[in-house]
Amino acid sequence: MDRLEPKVKKVKDVKQVKKVADLESYSMQAYERLKFYQDICNIRRFVQRVTKRLEKSHLRLVSHMRDSARSAKQNIREGYRRGSAAEFAHSIKISQGSLEELSGDMED
C-alpha cells in the first residue's frame, strides 16, 4: 500500500454503523421531538385537509392559511438550527405570530 493512499477501515459490524447513523440523524432532528413542533405539524396537515374544499372559491384565503401554517413550522426548524437559545426563543415568537395569523384566517 502506498503511503499517500488513505487507510480505510473495513466495516465488520453493520449494526454499529446503523447505530451511529441513527444517532447522527437523531441529534440533527432533535427539534422534531418537541411537543409544540409536533402540534404545529398536525395543524399544518389539518389546514391542508380543510383548505382542499375551499381551493377554488377562496384562493387567497387558502393560500394565506397554508403559508401561515408552513411558516410556523419552518420558523421552529430555522431557529433551532441556528444553535443559540436566544435565536430559538425568537423563532418561537415568530412562529406564534404565524399561528395567530392562521387563527384569524380561520375566524374569517
KEDOKOL-706197 format. One record per residue: residue in one letter; x, y, z of N, C-alpha, C in turn. Coordinates in nm, 3 decimals. Each point is the difference from the previous one (the first is absolute). Layout:
<r "A"; <X; Y; Z>; <X; Y; Z>; <X; Y; Z>>
...
END
This chain:
<r "M"; <0.084; -0.118; 0.000>; <-0.084; 0.118; 0.000>; <0.088; 0.124; 0.000>>
<r "D"; <-0.033; 0.094; -0.083>; <0.074; 0.124; -0.012>; <-0.031; 0.088; 0.122>>
<r "R"; <0.097; 0.075; 0.046>; <-0.019; 0.086; 0.117>; <-0.097; 0.114; -0.027>>
<r "L"; <-0.017; 0.038; -0.123>; <-0.090; 0.110; -0.033>; <-0.147; -0.043; -0.003>>
<r "E"; <-0.024; -0.127; -0.011>; <-0.138; -0.048; -0.003>; <-0.059; 0.005; 0.141>>
<r "P"; <-0.123; 0.046; 0.012>; <-0.061; 0.001; 0.134>; <-0.028; -0.141; 0.047>>
<r "K"; <0.014; -0.018; 0.128>; <-0.030; -0.131; 0.058>; <-0.150; -0.005; 0.027>>
<r "V"; <-0.064; -0.101; -0.050>; <-0.142; -0.017; 0.017>; <-0.024; -0.125; 0.083>>
<r "K"; <-0.071; 0.019; 0.109>; <-0.033; -0.115; 0.084>; <-0.119; -0.072; -0.059>>
<r "K"; <0.006; -0.129; 0.001>; <-0.113; -0.079; -0.047>; <-0.102; -0.007; 0.112>>
<r "V"; <-0.123; 0.019; -0.038>; <-0.107; -0.007; 0.098>; <-0.043; -0.144; 0.014>>
<r "K"; <0.013; -0.050; 0.121>; <-0.036; -0.139; 0.025>; <-0.138; -0.012; 0.062>>
<r "D"; <-0.038; 0.102; 0.075>; <-0.126; -0.006; 0.072>; <-0.097; 0.103; -0.059>>
<r "V"; <-0.093; -0.045; -0.080>; <-0.097; 0.088; -0.063>; <-0.092; 0.064; 0.103>>
<r "K"; <-0.032; -0.072; 0.105>; <-0.085; 0.054; 0.106>; <0.062; 0.123; 0.064>>
<r "Q"; <0.130; -0.001; 0.018>; <0.069; 0.113; 0.059>; <-0.010; 0.123; -0.090>>
<r "V"; <0.015; -0.020; -0.129>; <-0.010; 0.111; -0.095>; <-0.141; 0.058; 0.003>>
<r "K"; <-0.101; -0.087; 0.001>; <-0.138; 0.047; 0.005>; <-0.026; 0.077; 0.128>>
<r "K"; <0.056; -0.048; 0.110>; <-0.020; 0.065; 0.128>; <0.058; 0.141; -0.002>>
<r "V"; <0.119; 0.017; -0.054>; <0.062; 0.132; -0.010>; <-0.081; 0.089; -0.093>>
<r "A"; <-0.044; -0.053; -0.113>; <-0.080; 0.078; -0.094>; <-0.131; 0.043; 0.064>>
<r "D"; <-0.063; -0.090; 0.076>; <-0.123; 0.035; 0.068>; <0.022; 0.110; 0.102>>
<r "L"; <0.110; -0.008; 0.074>; <0.029; 0.102; 0.099>; <0.025; 0.135; -0.066>>
<r "E"; <0.071; -0.001; -0.112>; <0.026; 0.125; -0.069>; <-0.129; 0.062; -0.052>>
<r "S"; <-0.085; -0.080; -0.062>; <-0.125; 0.055; -0.052>; <-0.092; 0.039; 0.114>>
<r "Y"; <0.007; -0.072; 0.111>; <-0.082; 0.030; 0.117>; <0.038; 0.136; 0.056>>
<r "S"; <0.127; 0.028; 0.013>; <0.043; 0.127; 0.055>; <-0.025; 0.115; -0.096>>
<r "M"; <0.004; -0.026; -0.128>; <-0.026; 0.104; -0.098>; <-0.148; 0.037; -0.005>>
<r "Q"; <-0.085; -0.090; 0.041>; <-0.143; 0.020; -0.008>; <-0.061; 0.015; 0.140>>
<r "A"; <0.076; 0.045; 0.095>; <-0.047; 0.004; 0.139>; <-0.123; 0.088; 0.018>>
<r "Y"; <-0.013; 0.106; -0.078>; <-0.117; 0.088; 0.013>; <-0.129; -0.074; -0.031>>
<r "E"; <0.009; -0.108; -0.076>; <-0.120; -0.076; -0.034>; <-0.059; -0.072; 0.120>>
<r "R"; <0.077; -0.016; 0.106>; <-0.051; -0.064; 0.121>; <-0.079; 0.097; 0.087>>
<r "L"; <0.011; 0.128; -0.027>; <-0.069; 0.100; 0.081>; <-0.150; -0.004; -0.024>>
<r "K"; <-0.076; -0.001; 0.109>; <-0.146; -0.014; -0.008>; <-0.063; 0.111; -0.085>>
<r "F"; <0.042; 0.124; 0.019>; <-0.063; 0.107; -0.076>; <0.035; -0.008; -0.149>>
<r "Y"; <0.116; -0.054; -0.033>; <0.032; -0.020; -0.142>; <-0.092; -0.107; -0.059>>
<r "Q"; <-0.021; -0.108; 0.073>; <-0.091; -0.105; -0.045>; <-0.141; 0.054; -0.017>>
<r "D"; <-0.043; 0.087; 0.094>; <-0.133; 0.061; -0.010>; <-0.011; 0.087; -0.126>>
<r "I"; <0.105; 0.075; -0.028>; <-0.001; 0.085; -0.119>; <-0.007; -0.086; -0.126>>
<r "C"; <0.070; -0.111; -0.001>; <-0.007; -0.091; -0.116>; <-0.142; -0.052; -0.018>>
<r "N"; <-0.066; -0.033; 0.110>; <-0.139; -0.047; -0.007>; <-0.092; 0.111; -0.048>>
<r "I"; <0.023; 0.121; 0.046>; <-0.081; 0.115; -0.045>; <0.019; 0.020; -0.150>>
<r "R"; <0.123; -0.010; -0.046>; <0.025; 0.019; -0.143>; <-0.072; -0.106; -0.084>>
<r "R"; <0.004; -0.125; 0.043>; <-0.072; -0.105; -0.073>; <-0.151; 0.025; 0.002>>
<r "F"; <-0.050; 0.045; 0.114>; <-0.142; 0.032; 0.012>; <-0.039; 0.113; -0.096>>
<r "V"; <0.082; 0.104; -0.005>; <-0.027; 0.113; -0.090>; <-0.001; -0.047; -0.145>>
<r "Q"; <0.094; -0.085; -0.036>; <0.003; -0.052; -0.138>; <-0.128; -0.075; -0.033>>
<r "R"; <-0.048; -0.082; 0.093>; <-0.123; -0.076; -0.024>; <-0.123; 0.091; -0.011>>
<r "V"; <-0.011; 0.092; 0.094>; <-0.118; 0.087; 0.004>; <-0.005; 0.093; -0.120>>
<r "T"; <0.114; 0.053; -0.039>; <0.000; 0.098; -0.108>; <-0.017; -0.062; -0.139>>
<r "K"; <0.011; -0.130; -0.011>; <-0.024; -0.064; -0.131>; <-0.141; 0.028; -0.049>>
<r "R"; <-0.092; 0.009; 0.093>; <-0.141; 0.025; -0.037>; <-0.023; 0.145; -0.045>>
<r "L"; <0.090; 0.088; 0.038>; <-0.018; 0.143; -0.029>; <0.089; 0.052; -0.111>>
<r "E"; <0.082; -0.086; -0.059>; <0.102; 0.046; -0.095>; <-0.055; 0.089; -0.111>>
<r "K"; <-0.111; -0.036; -0.058>; <-0.051; 0.074; -0.115>; <-0.076; 0.126; 0.040>>
<r "S"; <-0.073; -0.005; 0.108>; <-0.085; 0.113; 0.036>; <0.072; 0.109; 0.081>>
<r "H"; <0.104; -0.035; 0.073>; <0.070; 0.096; 0.086>; <0.152; -0.014; -0.019>>
<r "L"; <0.045; 0.021; -0.118>; <0.140; -0.026; -0.036>; <0.100; 0.075; 0.089>>
<r "R"; <-0.022; 0.131; 0.020>; <0.093; 0.080; 0.080>; <0.001; -0.042; 0.146>>
<r "L"; <-0.118; -0.027; 0.053>; <-0.010; -0.042; 0.140>; <0.070; -0.134; 0.020>>
<r "V"; <-0.023; -0.093; -0.090>; <0.063; -0.132; 0.008>; <0.152; 0.015; -0.006>>
<r "S"; <0.047; 0.080; -0.092>; <0.144; 0.020; -0.015>; <0.061; 0.058; 0.127>>
<r "H"; <-0.068; 0.099; 0.059>; <0.053; 0.063; 0.122>; <-0.002; -0.097; 0.118>>
<r "M"; <-0.105; -0.079; 0.011>; <-0.007; -0.097; 0.109>; <0.110; -0.103; -0.011>>
<r "R"; <0.022; -0.050; -0.119>; <0.105; -0.099; -0.021>; <0.138; 0.059; 0.025>>
<r "D"; <0.020; 0.124; -0.047>; <0.128; 0.066; 0.023>; <0.027; 0.023; 0.148>>
<r "S"; <-0.103; 0.039; 0.074>; <0.015; 0.025; 0.144>; <0.036; -0.129; 0.073>>
<r "A"; <-0.067; -0.109; -0.034>; <0.028; -0.129; 0.065>; <0.142; -0.046; -0.034>>
<r "R"; <0.039; 0.017; -0.125>; <0.135; -0.039; -0.041>; <0.105; 0.087; 0.069>>
<r "S"; <-0.026; 0.129; 0.008>; <0.093; 0.092; 0.062>; <0.022; -0.033; 0.149>>
<r "A"; <-0.108; -0.037; 0.068>; <0.012; -0.035; 0.142>; <0.096; -0.118; 0.017>>
<r "K"; <-0.014; -0.098; -0.086>; <0.087; -0.118; 0.006>; <0.145; 0.035; -0.037>>
<r "Q"; <0.016; 0.073; -0.107>; <0.135; 0.032; -0.048>; <0.076; 0.089; 0.097>>
<r "N"; <-0.068; 0.090; 0.067>; <0.068; 0.088; 0.096>; <0.057; -0.078; 0.117>>
<r "I"; <-0.072; -0.101; 0.046>; <0.052; -0.084; 0.108>; <0.127; -0.071; -0.046>>
<r "R"; <-0.006; -0.058; -0.118>; <0.117; -0.071; -0.053>; <0.119; 0.093; -0.015>>
<r "E"; <-0.025; 0.115; -0.059>; <0.109; 0.094; -0.025>; <0.063; 0.050; 0.130>>
<r "G"; <-0.083; 0.037; 0.095>; <0.051; 0.051; 0.127>; <0.079; -0.105; 0.077>>
<r "Y"; <-0.046; -0.123; -0.004>; <0.070; -0.107; 0.069>; <0.137; -0.023; -0.061>>
<r "R"; <0.007; 0.004; -0.130>; <0.126; -0.027; -0.069>; <0.102; 0.113; 0.013>>
<r "R"; <-0.044; 0.116; 0.041>; <0.095; 0.110; 0.018>; <0.090; -0.022; 0.120>>
<r "G"; <-0.046; -0.083; 0.093>; <0.090; -0.044; 0.105>; <-0.004; 0.073; 0.133>>
<r "S"; <-0.054; 0.119; 0.006>; <-0.001; 0.069; 0.130>; <-0.143; 0.000; 0.056>>
<r "A"; <-0.007; -0.001; 0.132>; <-0.130; 0.000; 0.067>; <-0.077; 0.128; -0.030>>
<r "A"; <0.071; 0.112; -0.009>; <-0.066; 0.128; -0.029>; <-0.063; -0.001; -0.140>>
<r "E"; <0.073; -0.051; -0.098>; <-0.053; -0.009; -0.136>; <-0.120; -0.094; -0.006>>
<r "F"; <0.009; -0.109; 0.073>; <-0.110; -0.095; 0.002>; <-0.124; 0.062; 0.064>>
<r "A"; <0.019; 0.069; 0.111>; <-0.113; 0.067; 0.067>; <-0.063; 0.104; -0.092>>
<r "H"; <0.083; 0.073; -0.071>; <-0.051; 0.100; -0.095>; <-0.080; -0.067; -0.112>>
<r "S"; <0.048; -0.111; -0.049>; <-0.071; -0.070; -0.108>; <-0.133; -0.055; 0.049>>
<r "I"; <-0.008; -0.037; 0.127>; <-0.127; -0.047; 0.055>; <-0.101; 0.113; 0.002>>
<r "K"; <0.044; 0.120; 0.035>; <-0.091; 0.117; -0.001>; <-0.048; 0.029; -0.141>>
<r "I"; <0.088; -0.010; -0.097>; <-0.040; 0.022; -0.139>; <-0.100; -0.106; -0.042>>
<r "S"; <0.025; -0.124; 0.040>; <-0.090; -0.110; -0.031>; <-0.138; 0.023; 0.062>>
<r "Q"; <-0.002; 0.052; 0.122>; <-0.127; 0.031; 0.065>; <-0.076; 0.107; -0.080>>
<r "G"; <0.072; 0.095; -0.054>; <-0.064; 0.103; -0.084>; <-0.064; -0.062; -0.123>>
<r "S"; <0.068; -0.095; -0.061>; <-0.056; -0.069; -0.117>; <-0.126; -0.077; 0.039>>
<r "L"; <0.001; -0.062; 0.117>; <-0.117; -0.073; 0.046>; <-0.116; 0.095; 0.032>>
<r "E"; <0.032; 0.120; 0.048>; <-0.105; 0.100; 0.023>; <-0.063; 0.044; -0.132>>
<r "E"; <0.081; 0.016; -0.103>; <-0.053; 0.033; -0.133>; <-0.093; -0.110; -0.047>>
<r "L"; <0.041; -0.123; 0.019>; <-0.081; -0.115; -0.040>; <-0.131; -0.001; 0.078>>
<r "S"; <0.007; 0.028; 0.127>; <-0.120; 0.004; 0.083>; <-0.096; 0.108; -0.050>>
<r "G"; <0.054; 0.114; -0.035>; <-0.084; 0.108; -0.055>; <-0.064; -0.041; -0.132>>
<r "D"; <0.076; -0.068; -0.083>; <-0.055; -0.047; -0.128>; <-0.113; -0.101; 0.021>>
<r "M"; <0.014; -0.084; 0.101>; <-0.102; -0.100; 0.025>; <-0.128; 0.064; 0.053>>
<r "E"; <0.012; 0.113; 0.066>; <-0.119; 0.070; 0.049>; <-0.074; 0.069; -0.114>>
<r "D"; <0.070; 0.034; -0.107>; <-0.062; 0.069; -0.114>; <-0.101; -0.085; -0.073>>
END
